[in-house]
Amino acid sequence: MRFRTHYVDITGETPWVRTLIDPYQAQAAADGTRIIPCCGFDSVPSDLGTYLVVRHLQRELGVPCQQVQAYFQVSGGLNGGTLASAFHLYDSVGVARMNDPFLLNPPNTSSPCPAQTERYRDPQTP
């Protein structure tokens, strides 16, 4: 940040992103520097796909969208860096933070009420 350089990363590890935001957000906002994590496979297909589907429904069909569910099928393997990150996350306190849907919310916002937590929880988790 001291060199006022934008930062882009493909990480999908939200606990690590939280540790990136905490010390650098205020300075980046003041400088106009951009911190852009989660721009790899973990987010781009789902975010971009959702945006395009919703836009199509609104513009072409004139209907609102209440929910988008996605399905991914991946073939191939994981690289060493991804495996190392997964093992590190599992061995750290970060694994407990992975289930917090509000982890990346600004720290000065009020805690979500139980209804919000239930509404935004991962539907695949018990």
ROLUM-211946 format. One line per field, with one value per residue: z negated, y negated, x negated of N, C-alpha, C in turn; residue number from 1. Coordinates in pm, 1 decimal, always signed. Example, Ala and Ser with C-alpha at 12.3 -4.5 7.8 and 13.67 -1.06 7.14 Angstrom:
<drenmis>
n_c3 = c(-780.0, -708.0)
n_c2 = c(+569.0, +225.0)
n_c1 = c(-1319.0, -1285.0)
ca_c3 = c(-780.0, -714.0)
ca_c2 = c(+450.0, +106.0)
ca_c1 = c(-1230.0, -1367.0)
c_c3 = c(-780.0, -787.0)
c_c2 = c(+330.0, -3.0)
c_c1 = c(-1320.0, -1290.0)
seq = c(1, 2)
</drenmis>
This chain:
<drenmis>
n_c3 = c(+0.0, -54.8, +177.1, +329.5, +500.4, +694.9, +601.5, +698.9, +667.9, +694.0, +486.9, +283.9, +24.4, -233.9, -514.6, -502.0, -331.1, -496.0, -677.9, -510.4, -443.2, -690.2, -781.3, -557.8, -428.3, -500.7, -426.1, -153.5, -61.1, -110.6, +59.6, +305.5, +403.7, +522.0, +382.8, +478.4, +414.2, +455.2, +731.2, +895.5, +990.6, +777.5, +751.8, +987.6, +1204.5, +1076.0, +979.6, +1212.5, +1383.2, +1242.1, +1244.6, +1524.1, +1582.2, +1421.4, +1529.7, +1791.2, +1740.0, +1637.1, +1839.8, +2091.6, +2045.6, +1866.4, +1599.0, +1242.4, +1040.6, +788.1, +675.7, +743.2, +832.8, +862.5, +1044.6, +1053.2, +1237.1, +1223.6, +1377.6, +1372.5, +1178.9, +859.1, +800.0, +645.3, +483.1, +422.2, +276.9, +62.5, -51.8, -133.0, -325.9, -508.5, -585.9, -706.0, -925.5, -1072.9, -1256.1, -1072.2, -946.5, -1106.5, -1073.4, -813.4, -788.5, -849.4, -719.3, -716.7, -737.2, -577.2, -594.4, -672.5, -975.3, -1154.8, -1132.5, -1249.3, -1425.4, -1250.0, -1265.6, -1397.1, -1201.8, -961.8, -952.7, -922.1, -677.6, -495.9, -518.8, -408.0, -199.6, -171.8, -398.2, -707.0)
n_c2 = c(+118.1, -114.2, -199.7, -272.9, -89.4, +101.5, +406.9, +733.4, +1052.4, +1406.7, +1552.3, +1747.3, +1763.2, +1668.5, +1610.6, +1528.1, +1309.5, +1136.9, +1073.8, +929.0, +707.2, +574.3, +434.3, +271.6, +146.0, -119.4, -288.2, -225.5, -318.0, -589.6, -653.8, -582.0, -342.2, -10.3, +294.2, +611.6, +903.8, +1254.8, +1310.3, +1527.3, +1867.9, +1936.8, +1735.9, +1583.2, +1735.1, +1796.1, +1543.9, +1377.9, +1536.3, +1542.6, +1269.2, +1229.2, +1403.4, +1296.5, +1037.2, +1100.1, +1216.4, +992.3, +790.6, +913.9, +1080.2, +944.1, +1005.8, +1036.1, +1163.8, +1395.8, +1584.0, +1754.3, +2057.7, +2248.8, +2488.6, +2666.0, +2845.5, +2996.4, +3094.9, +3255.6, +3167.4, +3051.2, +2786.5, +2763.3, +2532.7, +2471.0, +2698.4, +2676.1, +2436.2, +2518.2, +2714.8, +2555.4, +2378.8, +2559.0, +2635.4, +2405.2, +2131.6, +2033.5, +2210.6, +2232.1, +1979.6, +1982.6, +2055.2, +1833.5, +1624.7, +1351.8, +1265.4, +1096.7, +856.2, +504.0, +411.2, +234.9, +258.9, +352.7, +659.4, +938.5, +1027.0, +1326.7, +1418.9, +1312.2, +1441.3, +1705.5, +1683.0, +1628.5, +1838.9, +2114.5, +2327.1, +2589.9, +2673.3, +2837.4)
n_c1 = c(-81.9, -205.1, -322.8, -116.3, +15.8, +235.4, +401.5, +457.6, +597.3, +633.1, +731.2, +957.5, +999.9, +1169.7, +1115.5, +846.9, +871.5, +1014.1, +809.6, +652.9, +808.1, +849.7, +599.5, +547.5, +764.0, +859.0, +643.9, +622.5, +871.3, +840.9, +627.9, +726.9, +661.6, +704.5, +814.5, +850.6, +961.8, +1043.4, +1093.5, +1083.0, +1143.9, +1307.8, +1495.0, +1551.6, +1689.5, +1936.1, +2027.5, +2025.1, +2178.9, +2423.6, +2489.4, +2523.4, +2737.3, +2945.2, +2959.3, +3041.6, +3293.6, +3428.2, +3401.2, +3466.2, +3687.0, +3838.5, +3886.8, +3854.2, +3583.3, +3560.5, +3388.9, +3084.6, +2950.5, +2661.4, +2467.1, +2171.3, +1935.0, +1632.9, +1336.4, +1018.6, +729.0, +600.1, +371.8, +45.2, +24.6, +291.2, +364.0, +181.6, +273.3, +529.1, +467.4, +330.2, +533.9, +710.9, +559.9, +552.6, +710.4, +877.4, +1053.7, +1281.2, +1385.6, +1471.2, +1738.5, +1884.5, +2112.9, +2103.0, +1846.7, +1687.1, +1813.5, +1822.2, +1652.2, +1780.9, +2050.0, +2375.1, +2434.5, +2566.8, +2911.3, +3068.0, +3250.6, +3150.8, +2903.4, +2986.6, +3121.7, +2915.2, +2741.7, +2538.0, +2708.2, +2638.8, +2517.7, +2563.0)
ca_c3 = c(+0.0, -63.3, +312.3, +394.4, +608.4, +688.9, +569.4, +749.1, +626.2, +726.0, +367.3, +245.1, -119.7, -299.7, -636.8, -464.5, -276.2, -612.7, -732.5, -411.9, -452.1, -818.0, -790.9, -437.3, -372.2, -519.6, -344.1, -12.7, -32.8, -109.0, +176.2, +430.3, +445.3, +522.6, +336.7, +543.6, +395.2, +499.0, +872.3, +966.1, +1012.5, +662.7, +754.6, +1117.9, +1275.9, +1007.5, +976.1, +1347.9, +1432.2, +1175.3, +1298.2, +1661.0, +1578.6, +1367.1, +1628.9, +1901.0, +1693.5, +1623.2, +1967.1, +2202.9, +2009.7, +1782.0, +1472.2, +1137.8, +1000.2, +643.3, +631.5, +846.7, +785.1, +964.2, +1038.6, +1118.2, +1251.0, +1252.5, +1401.5, +1357.9, +1043.6, +786.7, +800.9, +514.4, +405.2, +372.4, +171.1, -53.3, -113.7, -199.6, -447.8, -603.7, -636.3, -795.0, -1047.6, -1137.9, -1305.5, -957.2, -907.9, -1182.2, -1018.9, -678.8, -794.3, -884.4, -594.4, -730.6, -769.5, -502.2, -618.8, -748.0, -1118.3, -1234.0, -1111.6, -1358.8, -1404.6, -1185.6, -1351.6, -1364.7, -1076.7, -851.6, -950.4, -863.9, -536.9, -412.3, -543.5, -296.1, -206.0, -168.5, -530.1, -803.1)
ca_c2 = c(+0.0, -234.7, -242.2, -304.6, +7.2, +183.9, +546.0, +827.3, +1186.3, +1507.8, +1628.4, +1763.6, +1790.2, +1551.3, +1568.3, +1453.5, +1181.4, +1052.0, +1022.6, +832.6, +587.8, +503.0, +333.5, +191.7, +84.5, -264.9, -351.9, -207.3, -409.2, -726.6, -668.6, -543.8, -215.5, +95.8, +427.7, +697.1, +1047.1, +1344.9, +1290.1, +1649.7, +1964.4, +1940.5, +1633.0, +1525.8, +1803.2, +1782.9, +1402.9, +1331.4, +1614.9, +1493.7, +1136.9, +1240.3, +1466.0, +1199.5, +930.0, +1154.2, +1227.7, +858.8, +715.8, +985.6, +1139.7, +850.2, +1066.8, +1025.9, +1289.0, +1410.3, +1671.1, +1825.4, +2172.8, +2285.8, +2621.3, +2668.7, +2974.5, +2967.1, +3211.1, +3218.4, +3181.1, +2930.6, +2762.1, +2769.1, +2414.3, +2484.9, +2799.7, +2618.8, +2339.6, +2593.1, +2775.7, +2447.2, +2331.6, +2662.1, +2636.1, +2274.4, +2090.4, +1988.7, +2304.3, +2196.7, +1854.2, +2007.0, +2071.0, +1706.4, +1558.6, +1208.1, +1244.6, +984.8, +732.1, +404.7, +443.4, +143.3, +281.3, +429.3, +803.8, +978.9, +1093.1, +1469.9, +1440.7, +1285.2, +1548.3, +1823.0, +1655.7, +1627.2, +1951.4, +2204.5, +2425.4, +2723.8, +2707.4, +2869.0)
ca_c1 = c(+0.0, -287.9, -356.6, +11.4, +30.8, +355.7, +371.8, +557.2, +557.8, +734.3, +765.8, +1096.2, +994.0, +1226.8, +1045.9, +726.9, +917.0, +1044.7, +683.1, +603.2, +891.2, +835.2, +493.8, +523.9, +884.8, +867.1, +541.0, +659.7, +982.1, +787.6, +539.3, +792.1, +603.1, +804.9, +778.6, +949.7, +939.9, +1151.0, +1127.9, +1047.8, +1251.3, +1399.0, +1598.4, +1587.1, +1799.3, +2065.3, +2069.1, +2053.8, +2292.5, +2544.6, +2519.1, +2573.5, +2869.3, +3040.5, +2976.4, +3122.3, +3432.6, +3485.8, +3407.6, +3528.0, +3815.2, +3910.7, +3927.2, +3752.7, +3519.7, +3556.5, +3280.8, +3009.7, +2874.9, +2563.3, +2407.5, +2040.5, +1869.6, +1493.2, +1250.6, +877.8, +677.4, +563.6, +227.7, -19.1, +56.9, +427.6, +360.8, +111.5, +365.4, +635.9, +410.9, +302.0, +663.0, +763.6, +478.8, +556.5, +842.5, +956.0, +1159.2, +1401.4, +1438.6, +1524.4, +1883.3, +1947.3, +2150.1, +2084.8, +1706.4, +1629.0, +1887.4, +1744.8, +1657.1, +1863.3, +2192.6, +2433.7, +2437.9, +2691.8, +3008.9, +3075.5, +3324.4, +3057.4, +2805.1, +3052.7, +3153.3, +2795.7, +2652.2, +2518.2, +2815.7, +2581.9, +2463.4, +2670.8)
c_c3 = c(+0.0, +74.1, +394.8, +517.8, +588.9, +665.1, +615.7, +717.8, +659.2, +603.8, +346.3, +96.0, -197.3, -432.6, -605.1, -407.9, -390.3, -670.7, -635.8, -424.5, -577.1, -818.7, -671.3, -383.8, -382.1, -431.3, -195.4, +25.6, -23.5, +15.9, +309.2, +487.2, +435.0, +473.8, +390.3, +522.7, +458.6, +644.4, +955.9, +977.9, +899.3, +674.8, +893.7, +1188.9, +1207.8, +1007.8, +1114.6, +1405.8, +1372.2, +1230.7, +1437.7, +1666.1, +1530.9, +1467.7, +1745.6, +1860.3, +1686.1, +1757.1, +2074.4, +2170.3, +1920.3, +1650.4, +1369.4, +1105.3, +848.4, +596.0, +753.7, +779.7, +897.3, +940.1, +1114.2, +1125.2, +1297.8, +1279.5, +1393.5, +1213.6, +980.3, +794.5, +658.1, +425.9, +344.7, +259.0, +45.6, -126.6, -191.0, -329.6, -553.2, -666.4, -737.4, -929.3, -1125.7, -1193.6, -1190.6, -920.3, -982.3, -1125.3, -881.4, -678.2, -829.8, -756.6, -597.9, -758.2, -699.6, -514.0, -692.0, -898.0, -1200.1, -1210.0, -1226.4, -1323.3, -1339.9, -1285.3, -1311.0, -1233.5, -955.7, -839.6, -886.3, -715.2, -446.6, -437.4, -418.9, -301.7, -205.5, -303.9, -626.8, -910.4)
c_c2 = c(-125.2, -285.8, -274.6, -218.6, +86.6, +329.6, +633.5, +967.9, +1283.9, +1586.4, +1639.3, +1789.7, +1667.6, +1515.5, +1487.9, +1317.0, +1085.2, +993.0, +924.4, +700.4, +506.2, +399.5, +237.4, +116.0, -67.4, -337.3, -341.2, -302.1, -552.9, -752.9, -646.3, -415.6, -107.6, +226.7, +519.7, +843.4, +1125.8, +1323.4, +1410.1, +1740.0, +1966.6, +1841.5, +1589.7, +1603.2, +1784.6, +1638.6, +1353.8, +1405.7, +1568.1, +1358.5, +1146.7, +1303.6, +1366.2, +1087.5, +977.5, +1164.0, +1091.5, +790.5, +785.9, +1038.6, +1049.4, +907.7, +1050.2, +1163.5, +1291.9, +1487.4, +1733.8, +1939.3, +2216.9, +2427.1, +2614.7, +2811.9, +2946.2, +3097.1, +3164.0, +3232.4, +3047.0, +2911.9, +2761.7, +2650.7, +2421.3, +2587.1, +2746.2, +2519.4, +2411.0, +2656.0, +2669.1, +2396.1, +2430.6, +2661.5, +2504.9, +2247.0, +2047.9, +2080.6, +2274.6, +2070.9, +1873.7, +2015.4, +1943.2, +1630.9, +1407.4, +1172.1, +1122.2, +856.1, +632.6, +427.5, +353.3, +159.2, +364.5, +577.7, +841.7, +1047.1, +1240.8, +1498.0, +1415.6, +1396.9, +1672.7, +1802.0, +1670.2, +1743.8, +2039.1, +2313.7, +2568.6, +2767.3, +2734.9, +2763.3)
c_c1 = c(-86.8, -328.5, -232.6, +34.1, +158.8, +313.6, +487.0, +507.7, +669.9, +780.2, +915.9, +1106.7, +1042.5, +1160.5, +919.2, +763.9, +951.2, +916.7, +616.8, +678.3, +858.4, +722.8, +485.2, +644.6, +884.9, +765.9, +574.2, +772.9, +932.9, +704.5, +610.7, +733.3, +710.1, +743.4, +887.4, +911.7, +1054.0, +1190.5, +1083.6, +1168.9, +1353.0, +1513.6, +1641.1, +1698.0, +1934.5, +2114.5, +2109.0, +2174.0, +2423.4, +2586.2, +2581.5, +2712.4, +2974.3, +3066.2, +3062.9, +3269.4, +3500.4, +3505.2, +3488.3, +3667.3, +3899.5, +3958.6, +3815.7, +3695.0, +3508.6, +3434.1, +3214.0, +2935.4, +2783.5, +2511.5, +2276.2, +1991.2, +1728.3, +1420.7, +1105.8, +836.4, +650.7, +413.5, +174.2, +13.6, +195.8, +432.6, +293.1, +200.7, +475.6, +585.4, +382.3, +431.9, +719.8, +689.9, +486.6, +696.0, +933.3, +1069.5, +1289.2, +1466.3, +1502.3, +1676.6, +1956.9, +1983.5, +2129.2, +1939.2, +1647.2, +1709.1, +1798.6, +1760.4, +1748.3, +2012.1, +2247.1, +2433.6, +2569.7, +2784.1, +3016.2, +3149.4, +3234.5, +2956.0, +2865.0, +3080.0, +3031.3, +2700.4, +2643.8, +2625.2, +2764.4, +2527.8, +2577.8, +2685.3)
seq = c(1, 2, 3, 4, 5, 6, 7, 8, 9, 10, 11, 12, 13, 14, 15, 16, 17, 18, 19, 20, 21, 22, 23, 24, 25, 26, 27, 28, 29, 30, 31, 32, 33, 34, 35, 36, 37, 38, 39, 40, 41, 42, 43, 44, 45, 46, 47, 48, 49, 50, 51, 52, 53, 54, 55, 56, 57, 58, 59, 60, 61, 62, 63, 64, 65, 66, 67, 68, 69, 70, 71, 72, 73, 74, 75, 76, 77, 78, 79, 80, 81, 82, 83, 84, 85, 86, 87, 88, 89, 90, 91, 92, 93, 94, 95, 96, 97, 98, 99, 100, 101, 102, 103, 104, 105, 106, 107, 108, 109, 110, 111, 112, 113, 114, 115, 116, 117, 118, 119, 120, 121, 122, 123, 124, 125, 126)
</drenmis>
